[in-house]
């Protein structure tokens, strides 16, 4: 009987080297592929951070208006535009002191706050910022593009984590691993790539995680609320219409009084058979630029049907609603705004330096 030798175990150090080599190979080739899409998304995001500033620069007449909320003007806009596919109206506020209508086909129209006259129409076909938003949020492909974007987000998280693992130094060598060199080219591109990536990884992780959280909003909310508490935003009530028209001046006044100190941000015409007029509002202390609080009143503006103050939710729900403002850099003032824009440039920088390092190394 011939004895069969047992297979020799792979030494731990050799196994670690093989895993590291595999991760380095994946980091390189996935980075050169998916990293290109990641870079495009990042660059478009950097521009979108300053979207409102660019709009005011393009349309300086918008800054001449005062943010006035008039119920009669709102009623006129809704009556005139509902047949055009209007699905909601953003109320005038300090940053954009005009009425903004959002349409089912993706268009956006801006109306004067004093009389509701049309000032501007924007869409991905005629406005670069609207086009960049479609690229950034949907890869110009609607729901399919958004699904692809979610996959790219997960892969990008993997690239960041594998890059961090490949960089991780031995004890006492952190400073050496963060050092950058001017030459030779191979060392220059490698040290620029890994040092910039490591130093700014926290910001890039935040931006990528919040982006993935927006694509998979329902899953993110379920996870955070299960861990930290909270629930769904209360659904709008429904009751049969008791009158044909909406008393918009009374409705606005009643909704504003329901959340003292809050800013009403969005509304729309109720369904013909529904008596409920719904508002989005930004309560004091909310990070979300449009607010996640809600107010629901009847068409007559007499009955207050439901009020949801988002600041009173448990931690998990508040964390969910912080995803969007953290992603767009609307929290933390001007400093965070510029840091968010800088973070959007980083994927392109990492792609370029990684490619240059690979090319020089391959050339040798």
Secondary structure, 3 states (H helix, E strand, C coil): CCCCCCCCCCCHHHHHHHHHHHHHHHHHHHHHHHHHHHHHHHHHHHHHCCHHHHHHHHCHHHHHCCCCCCHHHHHHHHHHHHHHCEEEEECCCCCCCCEEEEECCCCEEEECCCCCCEEEEECCCCCHHHHHHHHHHHCCCHHHHHHHHHHHHHHHHHHHHHHHHHHCCCCCCHHHHHCCCCCCHHHHHHHHHHHHHHHCHHHHHHHHHHHHHHHCHHHHHHHHHHHHCCCCCCCCCCCECCCCCCCHHHHHHHHHHHCCCCEEEEECCCCCCECEEEEEEECCCCCCCCCCEEEEEECCCCCEEEEECHHHCCHHHHHHHHHHHHHHCCCCHHHHHHHHHHHHHHHHHHHHHHHHHHHHHHHC
